[in-house]
Amino acid sequence: MENKKGLSPVLLIVAIILGAALYKQFDFQHFKFEKPALAIVYLIVFVGCIFFLVKRPKKQ
């Protein structure tokens, strides 16, 4: 019998909020972010959330 864990709802909500914030800050006419430093922080946390959502737990 396997011990399956579902998606973490907290990480899912954080990833959705950060993705939306990144989308809103991106200027599609000039292909730049309005606040590049803040966009880098958002992107790092967004990628971390996606990594932990996709990562599978190791079998022991």
PDBQT receptor file of N, H, CA, C and O in Angstrom, charges set to zero:
ATOM      1  N   MET A   1       0.841  -1.179   0.000  1.00  0.00    +0.000 N 
ATOM      2  CA  MET A   1       0.000   0.000   0.000  1.00  0.00    +0.000 C 
ATOM      3  C   MET A   1       0.887   1.244   0.000  1.00  0.00    +0.000 C 
ATOM      4  O   MET A   1       1.802   1.362   0.815  1.00  0.00    +0.000 OA
ATOM      5  N   GLU A   2       0.615   2.155  -0.905  1.00  0.00    +0.000 N 
ATOM      6  H   GLU A   2      -0.128   2.059  -1.567  1.00  0.00    +0.000 HD
ATOM      7  CA  GLU A   2       1.413   3.353  -1.026  1.00  0.00    +0.000 C 
ATOM      8  C   GLU A   2       0.817   4.471  -0.187  1.00  0.00    +0.000 C 
ATOM      9  O   GLU A   2      -0.395   4.573  -0.002  1.00  0.00    +0.000 OA
ATOM     10  N   ASN A   3       1.718   5.301   0.312  1.00  0.00    +0.000 N 
ATOM     11  H   ASN A   3       2.704   5.219   0.162  1.00  0.00    +0.000 HD
ATOM     12  CA  ASN A   3       1.294   6.480   1.065  1.00  0.00    +0.000 C 
ATOM     13  C   ASN A   3       1.313   7.671   0.113  1.00  0.00    +0.000 C 
ATOM     14  O   ASN A   3       2.353   8.308  -0.057  1.00  0.00    +0.000 OA
ATOM     15  N   LYS A   4       0.170   7.980  -0.513  1.00  0.00    +0.000 N 
ATOM     16  H   LYS A   4      -0.675   7.463  -0.375  1.00  0.00    +0.000 HD
ATOM     17  CA  LYS A   4       0.097   9.064  -1.481  1.00  0.00    +0.000 C 
ATOM     18  C   LYS A   4      -0.283  10.362  -0.772  1.00  0.00    +0.000 C 
ATOM     19  O   LYS A   4      -1.166  10.399   0.085  1.00  0.00    +0.000 OA
ATOM     20  N   LYS A   5       0.410  11.410  -1.159  1.00  0.00    +0.000 N 
ATOM     21  H   LYS A   5       1.128  11.380  -1.855  1.00  0.00    +0.000 HD
ATOM     22  CA  LYS A   5       0.081  12.737  -0.651  1.00  0.00    +0.000 C 
ATOM     23  C   LYS A   5      -0.459  13.563  -1.802  1.00  0.00    +0.000 C 
ATOM     24  O   LYS A   5       0.063  13.505  -2.916  1.00  0.00    +0.000 OA
ATOM     25  N   GLY A   6      -1.489  14.321  -1.540  1.00  0.00    +0.000 N 
ATOM     26  H   GLY A   6      -1.913  14.368  -0.635  1.00  0.00    +0.000 HD
ATOM     27  CA  GLY A   6      -2.065  15.172  -2.571  1.00  0.00    +0.000 C 
ATOM     28  C   GLY A   6      -1.322  16.487  -2.670  1.00  0.00    +0.000 C 
ATOM     29  O   GLY A   6      -0.318  16.702  -1.990  1.00  0.00    +0.000 OA
ATOM     30  N   LEU A   7      -1.821  17.356  -3.518  1.00  0.00    +0.000 N 
ATOM     31  H   LEU A   7      -2.636  17.181  -4.071  1.00  0.00    +0.000 HD
ATOM     32  CA  LEU A   7      -1.222  18.669  -3.666  1.00  0.00    +0.000 C 
ATOM     33  C   LEU A   7      -1.478  19.502  -2.424  1.00  0.00    +0.000 C 
ATOM     34  O   LEU A   7      -2.548  19.427  -1.819  1.00  0.00    +0.000 OA
ATOM     35  N   SER A   8      -0.494  20.288  -2.054  1.00  0.00    +0.000 N 
ATOM     36  H   SER A   8       0.375  20.349  -2.545  1.00  0.00    +0.000 HD
ATOM     37  CA  SER A   8      -0.646  21.176  -0.916  1.00  0.00    +0.000 C 
ATOM     38  C   SER A   8      -1.474  22.391  -1.340  1.00  0.00    +0.000 C 
ATOM     39  O   SER A   8      -1.067  23.128  -2.238  1.00  0.00    +0.000 OA
ATOM     40  N   PRO A   9      -2.616  22.608  -0.714  1.00  0.00    +0.000 N 
ATOM     41  CA  PRO A   9      -3.455  23.736  -1.126  1.00  0.00    +0.000 C 
ATOM     42  C   PRO A   9      -2.795  25.088  -0.850  1.00  0.00    +0.000 C 
ATOM     43  O   PRO A   9      -3.032  26.054  -1.576  1.00  0.00    +0.000 OA
ATOM     44  N   VAL A  10      -1.977  25.158   0.183  1.00  0.00    +0.000 N 
ATOM     45  H   VAL A  10      -1.784  24.374   0.772  1.00  0.00    +0.000 HD
ATOM     46  CA  VAL A  10      -1.309  26.425   0.503  1.00  0.00    +0.000 C 
ATOM     47  C   VAL A  10      -0.304  26.778  -0.592  1.00  0.00    +0.000 C 
ATOM     48  O   VAL A  10      -0.273  27.913  -1.066  1.00  0.00    +0.000 OA
ATOM     49  N   LEU A  11       0.517  25.808  -0.992  1.00  0.00    +0.000 N 
ATOM     50  H   LEU A  11       0.492  24.886  -0.607  1.00  0.00    +0.000 HD
ATOM     51  CA  LEU A  11       1.491  26.065  -2.055  1.00  0.00    +0.000 C 
ATOM     52  C   LEU A  11       0.801  26.358  -3.382  1.00  0.00    +0.000 C 
ATOM     53  O   LEU A  11       1.288  27.165  -4.173  1.00  0.00    +0.000 OA
ATOM     54  N   LEU A  12      -0.313  25.714  -3.622  1.00  0.00    +0.000 N 
ATOM     55  H   LEU A  12      -0.708  25.058  -2.980  1.00  0.00    +0.000 HD
ATOM     56  CA  LEU A  12      -1.061  25.950  -4.853  1.00  0.00    +0.000 C 
ATOM     57  C   LEU A  12      -1.602  27.382  -4.894  1.00  0.00    +0.000 C 
ATOM     58  O   LEU A  12      -1.527  28.040  -5.932  1.00  0.00    +0.000 OA
ATOM     59  N   ILE A  13      -2.136  27.859  -3.796  1.00  0.00    +0.000 N 
ATOM     60  H   ILE A  13      -2.198  27.325  -2.953  1.00  0.00    +0.000 HD
ATOM     61  CA  ILE A  13      -2.658  29.230  -3.727  1.00  0.00    +0.000 C 
ATOM     62  C   ILE A  13      -1.533  30.244  -3.877  1.00  0.00    +0.000 C 
ATOM     63  O   ILE A  13      -1.687  31.244  -4.579  1.00  0.00    +0.000 OA
ATOM     64  N   VAL A  14      -0.391  29.992  -3.218  1.00  0.00    +0.000 N 
ATOM     65  H   VAL A  14      -0.265  29.179  -2.649  1.00  0.00    +0.000 HD
ATOM     66  CA  VAL A  14       0.756  30.899  -3.332  1.00  0.00    +0.000 C 
ATOM     67  C   VAL A  14       1.258  30.943  -4.769  1.00  0.00    +0.000 C 
ATOM     68  O   VAL A  14       1.583  32.017  -5.274  1.00  0.00    +0.000 OA
ATOM     69  N   ALA A  15       1.326  29.797  -5.432  1.00  0.00    +0.000 N 
ATOM     70  H   ALA A  15       1.062  28.924  -5.021  1.00  0.00    +0.000 HD
ATOM     71  CA  ALA A  15       1.789  29.755  -6.817  1.00  0.00    +0.000 C 
ATOM     72  C   ALA A  15       0.834  30.510  -7.741  1.00  0.00    +0.000 C 
ATOM     73  O   ALA A  15       1.289  31.203  -8.652  1.00  0.00    +0.000 OA
ATOM     74  N   ILE A  16      -0.448  30.396  -7.531  1.00  0.00    +0.000 N 
ATOM     75  H   ILE A  16      -0.817  29.833  -6.791  1.00  0.00    +0.000 HD
ATOM     76  CA  ILE A  16      -1.429  31.107  -8.360  1.00  0.00    +0.000 C 
ATOM     77  C   ILE A  16      -1.309  32.618  -8.158  1.00  0.00    +0.000 C 
ATOM     78  O   ILE A  16      -1.343  33.378  -9.126  1.00  0.00    +0.000 OA
ATOM     79  N   ILE A  17      -1.170  33.050  -6.915  1.00  0.00    +0.000 N 
ATOM     80  H   ILE A  17      -1.142  32.432  -6.129  1.00  0.00    +0.000 HD
ATOM     81  CA  ILE A  17      -1.055  34.483  -6.626  1.00  0.00    +0.000 C 
ATOM     82  C   ILE A  17       0.231  35.053  -7.221  1.00  0.00    +0.000 C 
ATOM     83  O   ILE A  17       0.215  36.134  -7.810  1.00  0.00    +0.000 OA
ATOM     84  N   LEU A  18       1.341  34.332  -7.069  1.00  0.00    +0.000 N 
ATOM     85  H   LEU A  18       1.353  33.454  -6.591  1.00  0.00    +0.000 HD
ATOM     86  CA  LEU A  18       2.606  34.825  -7.611  1.00  0.00    +0.000 C 
ATOM     87  C   LEU A  18       2.595  34.835  -9.139  1.00  0.00    +0.000 C 
ATOM     88  O   LEU A  18       3.132  35.755  -9.755  1.00  0.00    +0.000 OA
ATOM     89  N   GLY A  19       1.994  33.829  -9.747  1.00  0.00    +0.000 N 
ATOM     90  H   GLY A  19       1.558  33.081  -9.246  1.00  0.00    +0.000 HD
ATOM     91  CA  GLY A  19       1.886  33.813 -11.200  1.00  0.00    +0.000 C 
ATOM     92  C   GLY A  19       1.068  34.985 -11.717  1.00  0.00    +0.000 C 
ATOM     93  O   GLY A  19       1.421  35.604 -12.722  1.00  0.00    +0.000 OA
ATOM     94  N   ALA A  20      -0.014  35.283 -11.034  1.00  0.00    +0.000 N 
ATOM     95  H   ALA A  20      -0.301  34.780 -10.218  1.00  0.00    +0.000 HD
ATOM     96  CA  ALA A  20      -0.846  36.418 -11.437  1.00  0.00    +0.000 C 
ATOM     97  C   ALA A  20      -0.099  37.741 -11.250  1.00  0.00    +0.000 C 
ATOM     98  O   ALA A  20      -0.212  38.639 -12.084  1.00  0.00    +0.000 OA
ATOM     99  N   ALA A  21       0.656  37.863 -10.172  1.00  0.00    +0.000 N 
ATOM    100  H   ALA A  21       0.748  37.133  -9.495  1.00  0.00    +0.000 HD
ATOM    101  CA  ALA A  21       1.425  39.087  -9.929  1.00  0.00    +0.000 C 
ATOM    102  C   ALA A  21       2.505  39.271 -10.989  1.00  0.00    +0.000 C 
ATOM    103  O   ALA A  21       2.727  40.384 -11.467  1.00  0.00    +0.000 OA
ATOM    104  N   LEU A  22       3.174  38.188 -11.355  1.00  0.00    +0.000 N 
ATOM    105  H   LEU A  22       2.995  37.284 -10.967  1.00  0.00    +0.000 HD
ATOM    106  CA  LEU A  22       4.181  38.280 -12.417  1.00  0.00    +0.000 C 
ATOM    107  C   LEU A  22       3.545  38.670 -13.748  1.00  0.00    +0.000 C 
ATOM    108  O   LEU A  22       4.107  39.470 -14.496  1.00  0.00    +0.000 OA
ATOM    109  N   TYR A  23       2.398  38.118 -14.038  1.00  0.00    +0.000 N 
ATOM    110  H   TYR A  23       1.942  37.468 -13.430  1.00  0.00    +0.000 HD
ATOM    111  CA  TYR A  23       1.698  38.435 -15.289  1.00  0.00    +0.000 C 
ATOM    112  C   TYR A  23       1.286  39.906 -15.333  1.00  0.00    +0.000 C 
ATOM    113  O   TYR A  23       1.400  40.555 -16.373  1.00  0.00    +0.000 OA
ATOM    114  N   LYS A  24       0.803  40.434 -14.196  1.00  0.00    +0.000 N 
ATOM    115  H   LYS A  24       0.710  39.908 -13.351  1.00  0.00    +0.000 HD
ATOM    116  CA  LYS A  24       0.359  41.827 -14.157  1.00  0.00    +0.000 C 
ATOM    117  C   LYS A  24       1.530  42.796 -14.278  1.00  0.00    +0.000 C 
ATOM    118  O   LYS A  24       1.383  43.873 -14.856  1.00  0.00    +0.000 OA
ATOM    119  N   GLN A  25       2.690  42.428 -13.739  1.00  0.00    +0.000 N 
ATOM    120  H   GLN A  25       2.810  41.553 -13.270  1.00  0.00    +0.000 HD
ATOM    121  CA  GLN A  25       3.836  43.338 -13.764  1.00  0.00    +0.000 C 
ATOM    122  C   GLN A  25       4.550  43.359 -15.112  1.00  0.00    +0.000 C 
ATOM    123  O   GLN A  25       5.319  44.282 -15.381  1.00  0.00    +0.000 OA
ATOM    124  N   PHE A  26       4.316  42.373 -15.955  1.00  0.00    +0.000 N 
ATOM    125  H   PHE A  26       3.692  41.623 -15.737  1.00  0.00    +0.000 HD
ATOM    126  CA  PHE A  26       5.032  42.300 -17.225  1.00  0.00    +0.000 C 
ATOM    127  C   PHE A  26       4.406  43.237 -18.243  1.00  0.00    +0.000 C 
ATOM    128  O   PHE A  26       3.194  43.218 -18.457  1.00  0.00    +0.000 OA
ATOM    129  N   ASP A  27       5.252  44.068 -18.879  1.00  0.00    +0.000 N 
ATOM    130  H   ASP A  27       6.237  44.083 -18.705  1.00  0.00    +0.000 HD
ATOM    131  CA  ASP A  27       4.810  44.992 -19.911  1.00  0.00    +0.000 C 
ATOM    132  C   ASP A  27       5.041  44.325 -21.267  1.00  0.00    +0.000 C 
ATOM    133  O   ASP A  27       6.183  44.167 -21.697  1.00  0.00    +0.000 OA
ATOM    134  N   PHE A  28       3.966  43.936 -21.932  1.00  0.00    +0.000 N 
ATOM    135  H   PHE A  28       3.038  44.064 -21.583  1.00  0.00    +0.000 HD
ATOM    136  CA  PHE A  28       4.068  43.185 -23.177  1.00  0.00    +0.000 C 
ATOM    137  C   PHE A  28       4.466  44.057 -24.372  1.00  0.00    +0.000 C 
ATOM    138  O   PHE A  28       4.900  43.527 -25.395  1.00  0.00    +0.000 OA
ATOM    139  N   GLN A  29       4.330  45.358 -24.266  1.00  0.00    +0.000 N 
ATOM    140  H   GLN A  29       3.977  45.788 -23.435  1.00  0.00    +0.000 HD
ATOM    141  CA  GLN A  29       4.737  46.236 -25.362  1.00  0.00    +0.000 C 
ATOM    142  C   GLN A  29       6.257  46.378 -25.425  1.00  0.00    +0.000 C 
ATOM    143  O   GLN A  29       6.839  46.416 -26.509  1.00  0.00    +0.000 OA
ATOM    144  N   HIS A  30       6.895  46.457 -24.254  1.00  0.00    +0.000 N 
ATOM    145  H   HIS A  30       6.422  46.427 -23.373  1.00  0.00    +0.000 HD
ATOM    146  CA  HIS A  30       8.343  46.643 -24.205  1.00  0.00    +0.000 C 
ATOM    147  C   HIS A  30       9.083  45.391 -23.741  1.00  0.00    +0.000 C 
ATOM    148  O   HIS A  30      10.313  45.380 -23.697  1.00  0.00    +0.000 OA
ATOM    149  N   PHE A  31       8.352  44.349 -23.400  1.00  0.00    +0.000 N 
ATOM    150  H   PHE A  31       7.352  44.357 -23.436  1.00  0.00    +0.000 HD
ATOM    151  CA  PHE A  31       8.909  43.085 -22.916  1.00  0.00    +0.000 C 
ATOM    152  C   PHE A  31       9.847  43.296 -21.720  1.00  0.00    +0.000 C 
ATOM    153  O   PHE A  31      10.965  42.783 -21.684  1.00  0.00    +0.000 OA
ATOM    154  N   LYS A  32       9.357  44.061 -20.752  1.00  0.00    +0.000 N 
ATOM    155  H   LYS A  32       8.448  44.478 -20.781  1.00  0.00    +0.000 HD
ATOM    156  CA  LYS A  32      10.100  44.334 -19.524  1.00  0.00    +0.000 C 
ATOM    157  C   LYS A  32       9.150  44.251 -18.346  1.00  0.00    +0.000 C 
ATOM    158  O   LYS A  32       7.934  44.371 -18.494  1.00  0.00    +0.000 OA
ATOM    159  N   PHE A  33       9.733  44.041 -17.167  1.00  0.00    +0.000 N 
ATOM    160  H   PHE A  33      10.721  43.943 -17.046  1.00  0.00    +0.000 HD
ATOM    161  CA  PHE A  33       8.957  44.098 -15.939  1.00  0.00    +0.000 C 
ATOM    162  C   PHE A  33       8.975  45.525 -15.420  1.00  0.00    +0.000 C 
ATOM    163  O   PHE A  33       9.959  46.243 -15.602  1.00  0.00    +0.000 OA
ATOM    164  N   GLU A  34       7.878  45.945 -14.768  1.00  0.00    +0.000 N 
ATOM    165  H   GLU A  34       7.079  45.362 -14.620  1.00  0.00    +0.000 HD
ATOM    166  CA  GLU A  34       7.817  47.286 -14.207  1.00  0.00    +0.000 C 
ATOM    167  C   GLU A  34       8.815  47.435 -13.064  1.00  0.00    +0.000 C 
ATOM    168  O   GLU A  34       9.493  48.458 -12.961  1.00  0.00    +0.000 OA
ATOM    169  N   LYS A  35       8.908  46.424 -12.210  1.00  0.00    +0.000 N 
ATOM    170  H   LYS A  35       8.357  45.594 -12.294  1.00  0.00    +0.000 HD
ATOM    171  CA  LYS A  35       9.847  46.419 -11.086  1.00  0.00    +0.000 C 
ATOM    172  C   LYS A  35      10.683  45.146 -11.185  1.00  0.00    +0.000 C 
ATOM    173  O   LYS A  35      10.270  44.101 -10.681  1.00  0.00    +0.000 OA
ATOM    174  N   PRO A  36      11.852  45.214 -11.826  1.00  0.00    +0.000 N 
ATOM    175  CA  PRO A  36      12.630  43.999 -12.087  1.00  0.00    +0.000 C 
ATOM    176  C   PRO A  36      13.109  43.283 -10.829  1.00  0.00    +0.000 C 
ATOM    177  O   PRO A  36      13.129  42.053 -10.801  1.00  0.00    +0.000 OA
ATOM    178  N   ALA A  37      13.490  44.012  -9.799  1.00  0.00    +0.000 N 
ATOM    179  H   ALA A  37      13.473  45.011  -9.822  1.00  0.00    +0.000 HD
ATOM    180  CA  ALA A  37      13.985  43.366  -8.573  1.00  0.00    +0.000 C 
ATOM    181  C   ALA A  37      12.873  42.567  -7.895  1.00  0.00    +0.000 C 
ATOM    182  O   ALA A  37      13.101  41.446  -7.440  1.00  0.00    +0.000 OA
ATOM    183  N   LEU A  38      11.695  43.132  -7.829  1.00  0.00    +0.000 N 
ATOM    184  H   LEU A  38      11.510  44.042  -8.199  1.00  0.00    +0.000 HD
ATOM    185  CA  LEU A  38      10.564  42.436  -7.224  1.00  0.00    +0.000 C 
ATOM    186  C   LEU A  38      10.137  41.245  -8.075  1.00  0.00    +0.000 C 
ATOM    187  O   LEU A  38       9.711  40.219  -7.545  1.00  0.00    +0.000 OA
ATOM    188  N   ALA A  39      10.249  41.379  -9.381  1.00  0.00    +0.000 N 
ATOM    189  H   ALA A  39      10.594  42.213  -9.812  1.00  0.00    +0.000 HD
ATOM    190  CA  ALA A  39       9.900  40.279 -10.279  1.00  0.00    +0.000 C 
ATOM    191  C   ALA A  39      10.843  39.097 -10.089  1.00  0.00    +0.000 C 
ATOM    192  O   ALA A  39      10.417  37.946 -10.192  1.00  0.00    +0.000 OA
ATOM    193  N   ILE A  40      12.116  39.363  -9.814  1.00  0.00    +0.000 N 
ATOM    194  H   ILE A  40      12.462  40.297  -9.730  1.00  0.00    +0.000 HD
ATOM    195  CA  ILE A  40      13.074  38.279  -9.568  1.00  0.00    +0.000 C 
ATOM    196  C   ILE A  40      12.707  37.521  -8.307  1.00  0.00    +0.000 C 
ATOM    197  O   ILE A  40      12.753  36.291  -8.283  1.00  0.00    +0.000 OA
ATOM    198  N   VAL A  41      12.346  38.241  -7.265  1.00  0.00    +0.000 N 
ATOM    199  H   VAL A  41      12.309  39.240  -7.284  1.00  0.00    +0.000 HD
ATOM    200  CA  VAL A  41      11.937  37.594  -6.009  1.00  0.00    +0.000 C 
ATOM    201  C   VAL A  41      10.675  36.766  -6.237  1.00  0.00    +0.000 C 
ATOM    202  O   VAL A  41      10.593  35.623  -5.787  1.00  0.00    +0.000 OA
ATOM    203  N   TYR A  42       9.693  37.335  -6.933  1.00  0.00    +0.000 N 
ATOM    204  H   TYR A  42       9.760  38.264  -7.298  1.00  0.00    +0.000 HD
ATOM    205  CA  TYR A  42       8.468  36.598  -7.234  1.00  0.00    +0.000 C 
ATOM    206  C   TYR A  42       8.771  35.337  -8.029  1.00  0.00    +0.000 C 
ATOM    207  O   TYR A  42       8.207  34.278  -7.753  1.00  0.00    +0.000 OA
ATOM    208  N   LEU A  43       9.652  35.443  -9.008  1.00  0.00    +0.000 N 
ATOM    209  H   LEU A  43      10.109  36.303  -9.232  1.00  0.00    +0.000 HD
ATOM    210  CA  LEU A  43       9.975  34.308  -9.862  1.00  0.00    +0.000 C 
ATOM    211  C   LEU A  43      10.675  33.194  -9.085  1.00  0.00    +0.000 C 
ATOM    212  O   LEU A  43      10.387  32.017  -9.302  1.00  0.00    +0.000 OA
ATOM    213  N   ILE A  44      11.585  33.551  -8.189  1.00  0.00    +0.000 N 
ATOM    214  H   ILE A  44      11.818  34.507  -8.012  1.00  0.00    +0.000 HD
ATOM    215  CA  ILE A  44      12.290  32.545  -7.385  1.00  0.00    +0.000 C 
ATOM    216  C   ILE A  44      11.310  31.787  -6.494  1.00  0.00    +0.000 C 
ATOM    217  O   ILE A  44      11.367  30.561  -6.407  1.00  0.00    +0.000 OA
ATOM    218  N   VAL A  45      10.420  32.510  -5.840  1.00  0.00    +0.000 N 
ATOM    219  H   VAL A  45      10.374  33.506  -5.911  1.00  0.00    +0.000 HD
ATOM    220  CA  VAL A  45       9.441  31.863  -4.959  1.00  0.00    +0.000 C 
ATOM    221  C   VAL A  45       8.437  31.055  -5.775  1.00  0.00    +0.000 C 
ATOM    222  O   VAL A  45       8.025  29.977  -5.348  1.00  0.00    +0.000 OA
ATOM    223  N   PHE A  46       8.038  31.558  -6.941  1.00  0.00    +0.000 N 
ATOM    224  H   PHE A  46       8.373  32.434  -7.288  1.00  0.00    +0.000 HD
ATOM    225  CA  PHE A  46       7.112  30.841  -7.813  1.00  0.00    +0.000 C 
ATOM    226  C   PHE A  46       7.706  29.514  -8.275  1.00  0.00    +0.000 C 
ATOM    227  O   PHE A  46       7.030  28.486  -8.237  1.00  0.00    +0.000 OA
ATOM    228  N   VAL A  47       8.951  29.529  -8.707  1.00  0.00    +0.000 N 
ATOM    229  H   VAL A  47       9.501  30.364  -8.738  1.00  0.00    +0.000 HD
ATOM    230  CA  VAL A  47       9.612  28.299  -9.149  1.00  0.00    +0.000 C 
ATOM    231  C   VAL A  47       9.770  27.331  -7.983  1.00  0.00    +0.000 C 
ATOM    232  O   VAL A  47       9.618  26.122  -8.158  1.00  0.00    +0.000 OA
ATOM    233  N   GLY A  48      10.074  27.849  -6.797  1.00  0.00    +0.000 N 
ATOM    234  H   GLY A  48      10.199  28.831  -6.655  1.00  0.00    +0.000 HD
ATOM    235  CA  GLY A  48      10.172  26.990  -5.615  1.00  0.00    +0.000 C 
ATOM    236  C   GLY A  48       8.852  26.321  -5.276  1.00  0.00    +0.000 C 
ATOM    237  O   GLY A  48       8.822  25.137  -4.938  1.00  0.00    +0.000 OA
ATOM    238  N   CYS A  49       7.764  27.068  -5.365  1.00  0.00    +0.000 N 
ATOM    239  H   CYS A  49       7.789  28.029  -5.639  1.00  0.00    +0.000 HD
ATOM    240  CA  CYS A  49       6.437  26.491  -5.100  1.00  0.00    +0.000 C 
ATOM    241  C   CYS A  49       6.100  25.400  -6.106  1.00  0.00    +0.000 C 
ATOM    242  O   CYS A  49       5.604  24.337  -5.734  1.00  0.00    +0.000 OA
ATOM    243  N   ILE A  50       6.365  25.662  -7.365  1.00  0.00    +0.000 N 
ATOM    244  H   ILE A  50       6.768  26.526  -7.667  1.00  0.00    +0.000 HD
ATOM    245  CA  ILE A  50       6.091  24.666  -8.405  1.00  0.00    +0.000 C 
ATOM    246  C   ILE A  50       6.957  23.422  -8.181  1.00  0.00    +0.000 C 
ATOM    247  O   ILE A  50       6.484  22.299  -8.355  1.00  0.00    +0.000 OA
ATOM    248  N   PHE A  51       8.215  23.619  -7.798  1.00  0.00    +0.000 N 
ATOM    249  H   PHE A  51       8.599  24.532  -7.657  1.00  0.00    +0.000 HD
ATOM    250  CA  PHE A  51       9.106  22.487  -7.547  1.00  0.00    +0.000 C 
ATOM    251  C   PHE A  51       8.558  21.605  -6.422  1.00  0.00    +0.000 C 
ATOM    252  O   PHE A  51       8.520  20.382  -6.559  1.00  0.00    +0.000 OA
ATOM    253  N   PHE A  52       8.138  22.212  -5.321  1.00  0.00    +0.000 N 
ATOM    254  H   PHE A  52       8.169  23.206  -5.210  1.00  0.00    +0.000 HD
ATOM    255  CA  PHE A  52       7.636  21.426  -4.202  1.00  0.00    +0.000 C 
ATOM    256  C   PHE A  52       6.265  20.808  -4.486  1.00  0.00    +0.000 C 
ATOM    257  O   PHE A  52       5.911  19.794  -3.885  1.00  0.00    +0.000 OA
ATOM    258  N   LEU A  53       5.499  21.402  -5.387  1.00  0.00    +0.000 N 
ATOM    259  H   LEU A  53       5.787  22.226  -5.875  1.00  0.00    +0.000 HD
ATOM    260  CA  LEU A  53       4.224  20.804  -5.761  1.00  0.00    +0.000 C 
ATOM    261  C   LEU A  53       4.433  19.573  -6.642  1.00  0.00    +0.000 C 
ATOM    262  O   LEU A  53       3.680  18.604  -6.543  1.00  0.00    +0.000 OA
ATOM    263  N   VAL A  54       5.446  19.606  -7.497  1.00  0.00    +0.000 N 
ATOM    264  H   VAL A  54       6.058  20.393  -7.577  1.00  0.00    +0.000 HD
ATOM    265  CA  VAL A  54       5.672  18.528  -8.443  1.00  0.00    +0.000 C 
ATOM    266  C   VAL A  54       6.537  17.419  -7.848  1.00  0.00    +0.000 C 
ATOM    267  O   VAL A  54       6.413  16.258  -8.237  1.00  0.00    +0.000 OA
ATOM    268  N   LYS A  55       7.408  17.771  -6.914  1.00  0.00    +0.000 N 
ATOM    269  H   LYS A  55       7.509  18.715  -6.599  1.00  0.00    +0.000 HD
ATOM    270  CA  LYS A  55       8.345  16.813  -6.337  1.00  0.00    +0.000 C 
ATOM    271  C   LYS A  55       7.602  15.636  -5.671  1.00  0.00    +0.000 C 
ATOM    272  O   LYS A  55       6.628  15.825  -4.942  1.00  0.00    +0.000 OA
ATOM    273  N   ARG A  56       8.084  14.454  -5.941  1.00  0.00    +0.000 N 
ATOM    274  H   ARG A  56       8.875  14.301  -6.534  1.00  0.00    +0.000 HD
ATOM    275  CA  ARG A  56       7.491  13.254  -5.358  1.00  0.00    +0.000 C 
ATOM    276  C   ARG A  56       8.252  12.875  -4.084  1.00  0.00    +0.000 C 
ATOM    277  O   ARG A  56       9.480  12.960  -4.056  1.00  0.00    +0.000 OA
ATOM    278  N   PRO A  57       7.556  12.466  -3.053  1.00  0.00    +0.000 N 
ATOM    279  CA  PRO A  57       8.264  12.032  -1.834  1.00  0.00    +0.000 C 
ATOM    280  C   PRO A  57       9.007  10.718  -2.068  1.00  0.00    +0.000 C 
ATOM    281  O   PRO A  57       8.556   9.860  -2.826  1.00  0.00    +0.000 OA
ATOM    282  N   LYS A  58      10.151  10.579  -1.405  1.00  0.00    +0.000 N 
ATOM    283  H   LYS A  58      10.518  11.276  -0.789  1.00  0.00    +0.000 HD
ATOM    284  CA  LYS A  58      10.949   9.365  -1.557  1.00  0.00    +0.000 C 
ATOM    285  C   LYS A  58      10.319   8.212  -0.770  1.00  0.00    +0.000 C 
ATOM    286  O   LYS A  58       9.739   8.415   0.296  1.00  0.00    +0.000 OA
ATOM    287  N   LYS A  59      10.446   7.004  -1.316  1.00  0.00    +0.000 N 
ATOM    288  H   LYS A  59      10.918   6.839  -2.182  1.00  0.00    +0.000 HD
ATOM    289  CA  LYS A  59       9.964   5.825  -0.604  1.00  0.00    +0.000 C 
ATOM    290  C   LYS A  59      10.977   5.431   0.448  1.00  0.00    +0.000 C 
ATOM    291  O   LYS A  59      12.184   5.495   0.214  1.00  0.00    +0.000 OA
ATOM    292  N   GLN A  60      10.493   5.026   1.595  1.00  0.00    +0.000 N 
ATOM    293  H   GLN A  60       9.512   4.973   1.785  1.00  0.00    +0.000 HD
ATOM    294  CA  GLN A  60      11.386   4.599   2.668  1.00  0.00    +0.000 C 
ATOM    295  C   GLN A  60      11.185   3.145   2.983  1.00  0.00    +0.000 C 
ATOM    296  O   GLN A  60      11.854   2.606   3.864  1.00  0.00    +0.000 OA
TER     297      GLN A  60
